[in-house]
């Protein structure tokens, strides 16, 4: 629960990562993948980079596809079109209403978005839970810190 509170506070800033912060992704992502990542709000982009950093700390031998999957793990949230307070409400009140339901289905929506963008099956595996267990465990840890 503490990590959610910290994420809320951090999400209040509208600052997008600068080019040097995003360069790690720009170097490994395809143009379509990076464009998809850029559709995420500033807070999700910053969160994504933090999760990637923690993920690599925990699993330094991660594959490029695993890193990309981790970076794009929340991309499906853009479909809900909810701001920070809307996301908090969706978390508290559950699947009430279509936008809250979309928010709660962000993993499956994200998989569809990745597939439509031409992402490999290995990138999608982080979101659908079929990646190797060590990568999934490192991802879950990194996302919930």
Contact map, one row per residue, 1 for C-alpha under 8 A:
1111100000000000000000000000000000000000000000000000000000000000000000000000000000000000000000000000000000000000000000000000000000000000000000000
1111110000000000000000000000000000000000000000000000000000000000000000000000000000000000000000000000000000000000000000000000000000000000000000000
1111111000000000000000000000000000000000000000000000000000000000000000000000000000000000000000000000000000000000000000000000000000000000000000011
1111111100000000000000000000000000000000000000000000000000000000000000000000000000000000000000000000000000000000000000000000000000000000000000000
1111111110000000000000000000000000000000000000000000000000000000000000000000000000000000000000000000000000000000000000000000000000000000000000000
0111111111000000000000000000000000000000000000000000000000000000000000000000000000000000000000000000000000000000000000000000000000000000000000000
0011111111100000000000000000000000000000000000100000000000000000000000000000000000000000000000000000000000000000000000000000000000000000000000000
0001111111110000000000000000000000000000000000000000000000000000000000000000000000010001000000000000000000000000000000000000000000000000000000000
0000111111110000000000000000000000000000000000000000000000000000000000000000000000000000000000000000000000000000000000000000000000000000000000000
0000011111111000000000000000000000000000001000000000000000000000000000000000000000000000000000000000000000000000000000000000000000000000000000000
0000001111111100000000000000000000000000011100000000000000000000000000000000000000010000000000000000000000000000000000000000000000000000000000000
0000000111111100000000000000000000000000001000000000000000000000000000000000000000010000000000000000000000000000000000000000000000000000000000000
0000000001111110000000000000000000000000011000000000000000000000000000000000000000000000000000000000000000000000000000000000000000000000000000000
0000000000111111000000000000000000000000011000000000000000000000000000000000000000000000000000000000000000000000000000000000000000000000000000000
0000000000001111100000000000000000000000011000000000000000000000000000000000000000000000000000000000000000000000000000000000000000000000000000000
0000000000000111110000000000000000000000111011000000000000000000000000000000000000000000000000000000000000000000000000000000000000000000000000000
0000000000000011111111000000000000000000010011000000000000000000000000000000000000000000000000000000000000000000000000000000000000000000000000000
0000000000000001111111000000000000000000000000000000000000000000000000000000000000000000000000000000000000000000000000000000000000000000000000000
0000000000000000111111100000000000000000000000000000000000000000000000000000000000000000000000000000000000000000000000000000000000000000000000000
0000000000000000111111110000000000000000000000000000000000000000000000000000000000000000000000000000000000000000000000000000000000000000000000000
0000000000000000111111110000000000000000000000001000000000000000000000000000000000000000000000000000000000000000000000000000000000000000000000000
0000000000000000111111111100000000000000000000001000000000000000000000000000000000000000000000000000000000000000000000000000000000000000000000000
0000000000000000001111111110000000000000000000000000000000000000000000000000000000000000000000000000000000000000000000000000000000000000000000000
0000000000000000000111111111000000000000000000000000000000000000000000000000000000000000000000000000000000000000000000000000000000000000000000000
0000000000000000000001111111100001000000000000000000000000000000000100100000000000000000000000000000000000000000000000000000000000000000000000000
0000000000000000000001111111110001000000000000000000000000000000000000000000000000000000000000000000000000000000000000000000000000000000000000000
0000000000000000000000111111100000000000000000000000000000000000000000000000000000000000000000000000000000000000000000000000000000000000000000000
0000000000000000000000011111110000000000000000000000000000000001000100000000000000000000000000000000000000000000000000000000000000000000000000000
0000000000000000000000001111111111000000000000000000000000000000000100000000000000000000000000000000000000000000000000000000000000000000000000000
0000000000000000000000000101111111000000000000000000000000000000000000000000000000000000000000000000000000000000000000000000000000000000000000000
0000000000000000000000000000111111100000000000000000000000000000000000000000000000000000000000000000000000000000000000000000000000000000000000000
0000000000000000000000000000111111110000000000000000000000000000000000000000000000000000000000000000000000000000000011000000000000000000000000000
0000000000000000000000000000111111111000000000000000000000000000000000000000000000000000000000000000000000000000010010100000000000000000000000000
0000000000000000000000001100111111111100000000000000000000000000000000000000000000000000000000000000000000000000000000000000000000000000000000000
0000000000000000000000000000001111111110000000000000000000000000000000000000000000000000000000000000000000000000000000000000000000000000000000000
0000000000000000000000000000000111111111000000000000000000000000000000000010000000000000000000000000000000000000000010000000000000000000000000000
0000000000000000000000000000000011111111000010000000000000000000000000110010000000000000000000000000000000000000000000000000000000000000000000000
0000000000000000000000000000000001111111100010000000000000000000000000000000000000000000000000000000000000000000000000000000000000000000000000000
0000000000000000000000000000000000111111100000000000000000000000000000000010010000000000000000000000000000000000000000000000000000000000000000000
0000000000000000000000000000000000011111110110000000000000000000000000000010110000000000000000000000000000000000000000000000000000000000000000000
0000000000000001000000000000000000000111111110000000000000000000000000000000010000000000000000000000000000000000000000000000000000000000000000000
0000000000101111100000000000000000000001111111000000000000000000000000000000000000000000000000000000000000000000000000000000000000000000000000000
0000000001111111000000000000000000000000111111100000000000000000000000000000000000000000000000000000000000000000000000000000000000000000000000000
0000000000100000000000000000000000000001111111110000000000000000000000000100000000000000000000000000000000000000000000000000000000000000000000000
0000000000000001100000000000000000001101111111111000000000000000000000000000000000000000000000000000000000000000000000000000000000000000000000000
0000000000000001100000000000000000000000011111111100000000000000000000000000000000000000000000000000000000000000000000000000000000000000000000000
0000001000000000000000000000000000000000001111111110000000000000000000000000000000000000000000000000000000000000000000000000000000000000000000000
0000000000000000000000000000000000000000000111111111000000000000000001111100000000000000000000000000000000000000000000000000000000000000000000000
0000000000000000000011000000000000000000000011111111100000000000000000100000000000000000000000000000000000000000000000000000000000000000000000000
0000000000000000000000000000000000000000000001111111110000000000000000000000000000000000000000000000000000000000000000000000000000000000000000000
0000000000000000000000000000000000000000000000111111111000000000000001100000000000000000000000000000000000000000000000000000000000000000001001100
0000000000000000000000000000000000000000000000011111111100000000001001100000000000000000000000000000000000000000000000000000000000000000000001000
0000000000000000000000000000000000000000000000001111111110000000000000000000000000000000000000000000000000000000000000000000000000000000000000000
0000000000000000000000000000000000000000000000000111111111000000000000000000000000000000000000000000000000000000000000000000000000000000000001000
0000000000000000000000000000000000000000000000000011111111110000001001000000000000000000000000000000000000000000000000000000000000000000011011000
0000000000000000000000000000000000000000000000000001111111111100001000000000000000000000000000000000000000000000000000000000000000000000000000000
0000000000000000000000000000000000000000000000000000111111110000000000000000000000000000000000000000000000000000000000000000000000000000000000000
0000000000000000000000000000000000000000000000000000011111110000000000000000000000000000000000000000000000000000000000000000000000000000010001000
0000000000000000000000000000000000000000000000000000001111111100000000000000000000000000000000000000000000000000000000000000000000000110010000000
0000000000000000000000000000000000000000000000000000001111111100000000000000000000000000000000000000000000000000000000000000000000000000000000000
0000000000000000000000000000000000000000000000000000000100111110000000000000000000000000000000000000000000000000000000000000000000000000000000000
0000000000000000000000000000000000000000000000000000000100111111011000000000000000000000000000000000000000000000000000000000000000000010000000000
0000000000000000000000000000000000000000000000000000000000001111111000000000000000000000000000000000000000000000000000000000000000000000000000000
0000000000000000000000000001000000000000000000000000000000000111111100000000000000000000000000000000000000000000000000000000000000000000000000000
0000000000000000000000000000000000000000000000000000000000000011111110000000000000000000000000000000000000000000000000010110000000000000000000000
0000000000000000000000000000000000000000000000000000000000000111111111000000000000000000000000000000000000000000000000000110110000100010000000000
0000000000000000000000000000000000000000000000000001001100000111111111100000000000000000000000000000000000000000000000000010000000000000000000000
0000000000000000000000001001100000000000000000000000000000000001111111110000000000000000000000000000000000000000000000000010000000000000000000000
0000000000000000000000000000000000000000000000000000000000000000111111111000000000000000000000000000000000000000000000000111111000000000000000000
0000000000000000000000000000000000000000000000010011001000000000011111111000000000000000000000000000000000000000000000000000011000000000001000000
0000000000000000000000001000000000001000000000011011000000000000001111111100000000000000000000000000000000000000000000000000000000000000000000000
0000000000000000000000000000000000001000000000010000000000000000000111111110000000000000000000000000000000000100000000000000000000000000000000000
0000000000000000000000000000000000000000000000010000000000000000000011111111000000000000000000000000000000100100000000000000011000000000000000000
0000000000000000000000000000000000000000000100010000000000000000000000111111100000000000000000000000000001100100000000000000000000000000000000000
0000000000000000000000000000000000011011000000000000000000000000000000011111110000000000000000000000000001000100100000000000000000000000000000000
0000000000000000000000000000000000000000000000000000000000000000000000001111111100000000000000000000001011111110100000000000000000000000000000000
0000000000000000000000000000000000000001000000000000000000000000000000000111111111000000000000000000011001001100000000000000000000000000000000000
0000000000000000000000000000000000000011100000000000000000000000000000000011111111000000000000000000000000000000000000000000000000000000000000000
0000000000000000000000000000000000000000000000000000000000000000000000000001111110000000000000000000011001001000000000000000000000000000000000000
0000000000000000000000000000000000000000000000000000000000000000000000000001111111000000000000000011011000000000000000000000000000000000000000000
0000000000000000000000000000000000000000000000000000000000000000000000000000111111100000000000000010000000000000000000000000000000000000000000000
0000000000000000000000000000000000000000000000000000000000000000000000000000110111111110000000000010001000000000000000000000000000000000000000000
0000000000000000000000000000000000000000000000000000000000000000000000000000000011111110000000000000000000000000000000000000000000000000000000000
0000000100110000000000000000000000000000000000000000000000000000000000000000000001111111000000000000000000000000000000000000000000000000000000000
0000000000000000000000000000000000000000000000000000000000000000000000000000000001111111100000000000000000000000000000000000000000000000000000000
0000000000000000000000000000000000000000000000000000000000000000000000000000000001111111110000000000000000000000000000000000000000000000000000000
0000000000000000000000000000000000000000000000000000000000000000000000000000000001111111111000000001001000000000000000000000000000000000000000000
0000000100000000000000000000000000000000000000000000000000000000000000000000000000011111111100000000000000000000000000000000000000000000000000000
0000000000000000000000000000000000000000000000000000000000000000000000000000000000001111111111000000000000000000000000000000000000000000000000000
0000000000000000000000000000000000000000000000000000000000000000000000000000000000000111111111110001001100000000000000000000000000000000000000000
0000000000000000000000000000000000000000000000000000000000000000000000000000000000000011111111000000000000000000000000000000000000000000000000000
0000000000000000000000000000000000000000000000000000000000000000000000000000000000000001111111000000000000000000000000000000000000000000000000000
0000000000000000000000000000000000000000000000000000000000000000000000000000000000000000111111110000000000000000000000000000000000000000000000000
0000000000000000000000000000000000000000000000000000000000000000000000000000000000000000111111110001100100000000000000000000000000000000000000000
0000000000000000000000000000000000000000000000000000000000000000000000000000000000000000010011111101100100000000000000000000000000000000000000000
0000000000000000000000000000000000000000000000000000000000000000000000000000000000000000010011111101100000000000000000000000000000000000000000000
0000000000000000000000000000000000000000000000000000000000000000000000000000000000000000000000111111100000000000000000000000000000000000000000000
0000000000000000000000000000000000000000000000000000000000000000000000000000000000000000000000111111110000000000000000000000000000000000000000000
0000000000000000000000000000000000000000000000000000000000000000000000000000000111000000000000001111111000000000000000000000000000000000000000000
0000000000000000000000000000000000000000000000000000000000000000000000000000000100000010010001111111111100000000000000000000000000000000000000000
0000000000000000000000000000000000000000000000000000000000000000000000000000000000000000000001111111111110000000000000000000000000000000000000000
0000000000000000000000000000000000000000000000000000000000000000000000000000101100000000000000000111111111001000000000000000000000000000000000000
0000000000000000000000000000000000000000000000000000000000000000000000000001101101000010010000000011111111000000000000000000000000000000000000000
0000000000000000000000000000000000000000000000000000000000000000000000000000000000000000010001100001111111100000000000000000000000000000000000000
0000000000000000000000000000000000000000000000000000000000000000000000000001000000000000000000000000111111111000000000000000000000000000000000000
0000000000000000000000000000000000000000000000000000000000000000000000000111101000000000000000000000011111111100000000000000000000000000000000000
0000000000000000000000000000000000000000000000000000000000000000000000001101000000000000000000000000000111111110000000000000001100000000000000000
0000000000000000000000000000000000000000000000000000000000000000000000000001000000000000000000000000000011111111000000000000001100000000000000000
0000000000000000000000000000000000000000000000000000000000000000000000000001101000000000000000000000010011111111100000000000000000000000000000000
0000000000000000000000000000000000000000000000000000000000000000000000011111100000000000000000000000000001111111110000000000001000000000000000000
0000000000000000000000000000000000000000000000000000000000000000000000000001000000000000000000000000000000111111111000000001001100000000000000000
0000000000000000000000000000000000000000000000000000000000000000000000000000000000000000000000000000000000011111111100000000000000000000000000000
0000000000000000000000000000000000000000000000000000000000000000000000000011000000000000000000000000000000001111111110000000000000000000000000000
0000000000000000000000000000000010000000000000000000000000000000000000000000000000000000000000000000000000000111111111100011000000000000000000000
0000000000000000000000000000000000000000000000000000000000000000000000000000000000000000000000000000000000000011111111111001000000000000000000000
0000000000000000000000000000000000000000000000000000000000000000000000000000000000000000000000000000000000000001111111100000000000000000000000000
0000000000000000000000000000000110010000000000000000000000000000000000000000000000000000000000000000000000000000111111100000000000000000000000000
0000000000000000000000000000000100000000000000000000000000000000000000000000000000000000000000000000000000000000011111110000000000000000000000000
0000000000000000000000000000000010000000000000000000000000000000000000000000000000000000000000000000000000000000011111111011000000000000000000000
0000000000000000000000000000000000000000000000000000000000000000100000000000000000000000000000000000000000000000001001111111000000000000000000000
0000000000000000000000000000000000000000000000000000000000000000000000000000000000000000000000000000000000000000001000111111100000000000000000000
0000000000000000000000000000000000000000000000000000000000000000110010000000000000000000000000000000000000000000000000011111110000100000000000000
0000000000000000000000000000000000000000000000000000000000000000111110000000000000000000000000000000000000000000010000111111111000000000000000000
0000000000000000000000000000000000000000000000000000000000000000000010000000000000000000000000000000000000000010011000111111111100000000000000000
0000000000000000000000000000000000000000000000000000000000000000010010000000000000000000000000000000000000000000000000001111111111100000000000000
0000000000000000000000000000000000000000000000000000000000000000010011001000000000000000000000000000000000000000000000000111111111100011001000000
0000000000000000000000000000000000000000000000000000000000000000000011001000000000000000000000000000000000110110000000000011111111000000000000000
0000000000000000000000000000000000000000000000000000000000000000000000000000000000000000000000000000000000110010000000000001111111100000000000000
0000000000000000000000000000000000000000000000000000000000000000000000000000000000000000000000000000000000000000000000000000111111100001000000000
0000000000000000000000000000000000000000000000000000000000000000000000000000000000000000000000000000000000000000000000000000111111110000000000000
0000000000000000000000000000000000000000000000000000000000000000010000000000000000000000000000000000000000000000000000000100110111111011000000000
0000000000000000000000000000000000000000000000000000000000000000000000000000000000000000000000000000000000000000000000000000000001111111000000000
0000000000000000000000000000000000000000000000000000000000000000000000000000000000000000000000000000000000000000000000000000000000111111100000000
0000000000000000000000000000000000000000000000000000000000100000000000000000000000000000000000000000000000000000000000000000000000011111110000000
0000000000000000000000000000000000000000000000000000000000100100010000000000000000000000000000000000000000000000000000000000010000111111111000000
0000000000000000000000000000000000000000000000000000000000000000000000000000000000000000000000000000000000000000000000000000010010111111111100000
0000000000000000000000000000000000000000000000000000000000000000000000000000000000000000000000000000000000000000000000000000000000001111111110000
0000000000000000000000000000000000000000000000000000001001100000000000000000000000000000000000000000000000000000000000000000000000000111111111000
0000000000000000000000000000000000000000000000000010001000000000000001000000000000000000000000000000000000000000000000000000010000000011111111100
0000000000000000000000000000000000000000000000000000000000000000000000000000000000000000000000000000000000000000000000000000000000000001111111110
0000000000000000000000000000000000000000000000000000001000000000000000000000000000000000000000000000000000000000000000000000000000000000111111111
0000000000000000000000000000000000000000000000000011011001000000000000000000000000000000000000000000000000000000000000000000000000000000011111111
0000000000000000000000000000000000000000000000000010000000000000000000000000000000000000000000000000000000000000000000000000000000000000001111111
0010000000000000000000000000000000000000000000000000000000000000000000000000000000000000000000000000000000000000000000000000000000000000000111111
0010000000000000000000000000000000000000000000000000000000000000000000000000000000000000000000000000000000000000000000000000000000000000000011111
